[in-house]
Amino acid sequence: MKRREFLAALASSAVVPRKALSLGRYPVRLRKPSPYQSALAHVDPGADEFHFEKEALEIEARLRDMMTSRSLPLAPDFRGTSPLPLRYKPVAEAVAAAEFGSSAPFAADLPKWIESLGKVRRAGFFVLAGNIVRYEIKSEGAYRVGVWKQVWKDGRLAEFHPVSET
């Protein structure tokens, strides 16, 4: 028996405890903290050269609240399409891409989309440049990642278009 064959047999056998094979989080500790770390704690979002940071944080908070309230504040001149996909097209094993295009009203389909997620364990929303919002939602038995195009005016959603979801 060659050394490689022996190691492969050893690795595939029950000799190695399960805990030794499992992957865990490895905490990253920097050697030296940032010299500005203590000062940054006193800078309010949007008070520095990143003017849109405060607005982005507010939008992310509204989207997190949406998961429990099942609604968003809409502008009087709101334009948008349904967040609920028409269907899912298989891409690979256990992976599907959403196809959008419904003419159903946004306000009626938003609660249906949230209900379609099932029991949500974690939901993260990330406001990006160009009025783009990326989301990651982990629910029991599913993990969804998607992109929406959104425009907010005066704290209300003025425009909404789903771009992708897998």
TORKOL-4160 file (C-alpha; in steps of 0.2 Angstrom, whole numbers, padded with zeros to 4 digits, m for minus):
166
<pt num="1" X="0000" Y="0000" Z="0000"/>
<pt num="2" X="0007" Y="0017" Z="m0005"/>
<pt num="3" X="0008" Y="0031" Z="0007"/>
<pt num="4" X="m0006" Y="0041" Z="m0003"/>
<pt num="5" X="m0018" Y="0026" Z="m0003"/>
<pt num="6" X="m0015" Y="0024" Z="0016"/>
<pt num="7" X="m0019" Y="0043" Z="0019"/>
<pt num="8" X="m0034" Y="0042" Z="0008"/>
<pt num="9" X="m0040" Y="0027" Z="0018"/>
<pt num="10" X="m0037" Y="0035" Z="0034"/>
<pt num="11" X="m0046" Y="0051" Z="0030"/>
<pt num="12" X="m0061" Y="0041" Z="0023"/>
<pt num="13" X="m0062" Y="0030" Z="0038"/>
<pt num="14" X="m0070" Y="0034" Z="0055"/>
<pt num="15" X="m0053" Y="0035" Z="0064"/>
<pt num="16" X="m0052" Y="0054" Z="0062"/>
<pt num="17" X="m0065" Y="0062" Z="0073"/>
<pt num="18" X="m0079" Y="0072" Z="0065"/>
<pt num="19" X="m0074" Y="0087" Z="0075"/>
<pt num="20" X="m0057" Y="0087" Z="0067"/>
<pt num="21" X="m0065" Y="0087" Z="0050"/>
<pt num="22" X="m0078" Y="0101" Z="0053"/>
<pt num="23" X="m0075" Y="0118" Z="0047"/>
<pt num="24" X="m0077" Y="0132" Z="0060"/>
<pt num="25" X="m0075" Y="0151" Z="0060"/>
<pt num="26" X="m0058" Y="0157" Z="0062"/>
<pt num="27" X="m0058" Y="0174" Z="0071"/>
<pt num="28" X="m0047" Y="0186" Z="0062"/>
<pt num="29" X="m0036" Y="0197" Z="0074"/>
<pt num="30" X="m0026" Y="0211" Z="0067"/>
<pt num="31" X="m0010" Y="0214" Z="0074"/>
<pt num="32" X="m0013" Y="0233" Z="0077"/>
<pt num="33" X="m0030" Y="0241" Z="0077"/>
<pt num="34" X="m0033" Y="0256" Z="0066"/>
<pt num="35" X="m0027" Y="0273" Z="0074"/>
<pt num="36" X="m0044" Y="0280" Z="0069"/>
<pt num="37" X="m0055" Y="0266" Z="0077"/>
<pt num="38" X="m0059" Y="0276" Z="0093"/>
<pt num="39" X="m0063" Y="0292" Z="0083"/>
<pt num="40" X="m0074" Y="0283" Z="0070"/>
<pt num="41" X="m0086" Y="0278" Z="0084"/>
<pt num="42" X="m0091" Y="0297" Z="0086"/>
<pt num="43" X="m0094" Y="0300" Z="0068"/>
<pt num="44" X="m0112" Y="0300" Z="0063"/>
<pt num="45" X="m0116" Y="0291" Z="0046"/>
<pt num="46" X="m0117" Y="0305" Z="0033"/>
<pt num="47" X="m0107" Y="0317" Z="0043"/>
<pt num="48" X="m0091" Y="0314" Z="0033"/>
<pt num="49" X="m0087" Y="0313" Z="0015"/>
<pt num="50" X="m0099" Y="0298" Z="0013"/>
<pt num="51" X="m0115" Y="0308" Z="0012"/>
<pt num="52" X="m0126" Y="0293" Z="0006"/>
<pt num="53" X="m0121" Y="0282" Z="0020"/>
<pt num="54" X="m0135" Y="0288" Z="0032"/>
<pt num="55" X="m0148" Y="0286" Z="0018"/>
<pt num="56" X="m0141" Y="0269" Z="0014"/>
<pt num="57" X="m0142" Y="0264" Z="0033"/>
<pt num="58" X="m0160" Y="0270" Z="0034"/>
<pt num="59" X="m0165" Y="0260" Z="0018"/>
<pt num="60" X="m0157" Y="0245" Z="0025"/>
<pt num="61" X="m0167" Y="0247" Z="0041"/>
<pt num="62" X="m0184" Y="0249" Z="0032"/>
<pt num="63" X="m0180" Y="0233" Z="0022"/>
<pt num="64" X="m0176" Y="0224" Z="0038"/>
<pt num="65" X="m0193" Y="0230" Z="0045"/>
<pt num="66" X="m0202" Y="0225" Z="0030"/>
<pt num="67" X="m0199" Y="0207" Z="0034"/>
<pt num="68" X="m0210" Y="0208" Z="0050"/>
<pt num="69" X="m0222" Y="0222" Z="0044"/>
<pt num="70" X="m0224" Y="0214" Z="0027"/>
<pt num="71" X="m0225" Y="0232" Z="0019"/>
<pt num="72" X="m0215" Y="0247" Z="0014"/>
<pt num="73" X="m0219" Y="0265" Z="0014"/>
<pt num="74" X="m0224" Y="0269" Z="m0005"/>
<pt num="75" X="m0223" Y="0286" Z="m0013"/>
<pt num="76" X="m0239" Y="0293" Z="m0020"/>
<pt num="77" X="m0232" Y="0292" Z="m0038"/>
<pt num="78" X="m0225" Y="0274" Z="m0035"/>
<pt num="79" X="m0220" Y="0264" Z="m0050"/>
<pt num="80" X="m0215" Y="0246" Z="m0049"/>
<pt num="81" X="m0217" Y="0228" Z="m0053"/>
<pt num="82" X="m0221" Y="0213" Z="m0042"/>
<pt num="83" X="m0206" Y="0206" Z="m0032"/>
<pt num="84" X="m0214" Y="0188" Z="m0034"/>
<pt num="85" X="m0206" Y="0178" Z="m0048"/>
<pt num="86" X="m0217" Y="0171" Z="m0062"/>
<pt num="87" X="m0207" Y="0155" Z="m0061"/>
<pt num="88" X="m0190" Y="0148" Z="m0057"/>
<pt num="89" X="m0179" Y="0141" Z="m0071"/>
<pt num="90" X="m0167" Y="0127" Z="m0066"/>
<pt num="91" X="m0149" Y="0132" Z="m0068"/>
<pt num="92" X="m0140" Y="0118" Z="m0059"/>
<pt num="93" X="m0143" Y="0105" Z="m0046"/>
<pt num="94" X="m0153" Y="0113" Z="m0032"/>
<pt num="95" X="m0151" Y="0130" Z="m0040"/>
<pt num="96" X="m0164" Y="0140" Z="m0050"/>
<pt num="97" X="m0165" Y="0158" Z="m0057"/>
<pt num="98" X="m0181" Y="0168" Z="m0055"/>
<pt num="99" X="m0190" Y="0175" Z="m0070"/>
<pt num="100" X="m0200" Y="0191" Z="m0067"/>
<pt num="101" X="m0213" Y="0200" Z="m0077"/>
<pt num="102" X="m0229" Y="0200" Z="m0068"/>
<pt num="103" X="m0241" Y="0214" Z="m0070"/>
<pt num="104" X="m0248" Y="0211" Z="m0052"/>
<pt num="105" X="m0247" Y="0226" Z="m0040"/>
<pt num="106" X="m0232" Y="0228" Z="m0030"/>
<pt num="107" X="m0241" Y="0231" Z="m0013"/>
<pt num="108" X="m0252" Y="0215" Z="m0015"/>
<pt num="109" X="m0237" Y="0204" Z="m0020"/>
<pt num="110" X="m0224" Y="0210" Z="m0007"/>
<pt num="111" X="m0233" Y="0200" Z="0007"/>
<pt num="112" X="m0234" Y="0185" Z="m0004"/>
<pt num="113" X="m0216" Y="0186" Z="m0008"/>
<pt num="114" X="m0211" Y="0187" Z="0010"/>
<pt num="115" X="m0223" Y="0172" Z="0014"/>
<pt num="116" X="m0214" Y="0162" Z="0000"/>
<pt num="117" X="m0198" Y="0163" Z="0010"/>
<pt num="118" X="m0204" Y="0152" Z="0024"/>
<pt num="119" X="m0197" Y="0153" Z="0041"/>
<pt num="120" X="m0183" Y="0166" Z="0039"/>
<pt num="121" X="m0167" Y="0163" Z="0049"/>
<pt num="122" X="m0157" Y="0178" Z="0043"/>
<pt num="123" X="m0160" Y="0192" Z="0031"/>
<pt num="124" X="m0147" Y="0204" Z="0025"/>
<pt num="125" X="m0150" Y="0219" Z="0014"/>
<pt num="126" X="m0136" Y="0229" Z="0006"/>
<pt num="127" X="m0138" Y="0246" Z="m0002"/>
<pt num="128" X="m0126" Y="0248" Z="m0017"/>
<pt num="129" X="m0122" Y="0262" Z="m0029"/>
<pt num="130" X="m0134" Y="0265" Z="m0043"/>
<pt num="131" X="m0150" Y="0262" Z="m0033"/>
<pt num="132" X="m0146" Y="0244" Z="m0032"/>
<pt num="133" X="m0151" Y="0233" Z="m0017"/>
<pt num="134" X="m0143" Y="0216" Z="m0015"/>
<pt num="135" X="m0151" Y="0204" Z="m0002"/>
<pt num="136" X="m0147" Y="0187" Z="0005"/>
<pt num="137" X="m0160" Y="0178" Z="0014"/>
<pt num="138" X="m0158" Y="0161" Z="0023"/>
<pt num="139" X="m0173" Y="0151" Z="0028"/>
<pt num="140" X="m0176" Y="0133" Z="0032"/>
<pt num="141" X="m0171" Y="0123" Z="0017"/>
<pt num="142" X="m0168" Y="0138" Z="0006"/>
<pt num="143" X="m0155" Y="0152" Z="0003"/>
<pt num="144" X="m0160" Y="0166" Z="m0009"/>
<pt num="145" X="m0149" Y="0179" Z="m0016"/>
<pt num="146" X="m0156" Y="0193" Z="m0027"/>
<pt num="147" X="m0154" Y="0211" Z="m0033"/>
<pt num="148" X="m0167" Y="0224" Z="m0034"/>
<pt num="149" X="m0167" Y="0241" Z="m0043"/>
<pt num="150" X="m0175" Y="0254" Z="m0031"/>
<pt num="151" X="m0177" Y="0273" Z="m0030"/>
<pt num="152" X="m0182" Y="0281" Z="m0013"/>
<pt num="153" X="m0188" Y="0298" Z="m0011"/>
<pt num="154" X="m0192" Y="0307" Z="0005"/>
<pt num="155" X="m0191" Y="0290" Z="0015"/>
<pt num="156" X="m0203" Y="0282" Z="0003"/>
<pt num="157" X="m0201" Y="0269" Z="m0011"/>
<pt num="158" X="m0204" Y="0278" Z="m0027"/>
<pt num="159" X="m0198" Y="0264" Z="m0039"/>
<pt num="160" X="m0195" Y="0245" Z="m0038"/>
<pt num="161" X="m0190" Y="0233" Z="m0051"/>
<pt num="162" X="m0183" Y="0215" Z="m0047"/>
<pt num="163" X="m0167" Y="0211" Z="m0057"/>
<pt num="164" X="m0162" Y="0194" Z="m0052"/>
<pt num="165" X="m0165" Y="0180" Z="m0039"/>
<pt num="166" X="m0157" Y="0163" Z="m0037"/>
